[in-house]
Amino acid sequence: GARSAGVVLRRAGLGWPPLVEIAALDEHHGGDLLSTQLLALTAASPEAAALVATFHEADGERARVKAADRLLRHALERWMRGLTGDAIESFSAFRARVDGALVEMRARGGRTLAAFTSGGTIGAAVGGVLRVDDPAALELGLVLHNASVTELLFHREKVSLASLNGKPHLPAYLHTYRLRGARWISR
């Protein structure tokens, strides 16, 4: 993301400042719920077990992606409600971490900042700016397209949402969501 943007801008003769990593903008580890906690999830949730069965019975890639997406949403909703134990960072800790990243970004000052991160992080950031509850913040992260642009405006002590999920820079065939393939759910 950020490195690629820098290469393109430099080739165009435009400036690109040195990159600064803000670890608090890292994505949540919700995907780990499926890759490392799937057995525990299906044991604790009959709905998750049924979703895994639907995935394995799906006919074709599109049906598998749809089934995997429903399973991911279910796992993330359980995580948000605190029903997944302490295997990964809690949803409330994740939101607090992202809120802290916005404070850090505001403290850096400057006229324009560009942050390259992932949908869950953007959803949490926008959720904090809009002061929405956890389900709405989670949903914001789930509806973002890959490589979309969200703009936040920083004014003294206030942060406002200017735009969300913009993708005029992408051709329609690149308007994708988080899952491109769904071969990673094992029995």
Secondary structure by P-SEA (a helix, b strand, c coil): caaaaaaaaaaaccccccccccccccccaaaaaaaccaaaaaaacaaaaaaaaaaaacccaaaaaaaaaaaaaaaaaaaaacccccccccaaaaaaaaaaaaaaaaaacccbbbbbbcaaaaaaaaaaaacccaaaaaaaaaacccbbbbbbbbcccbbbbcccccccccccccccccccccccccc
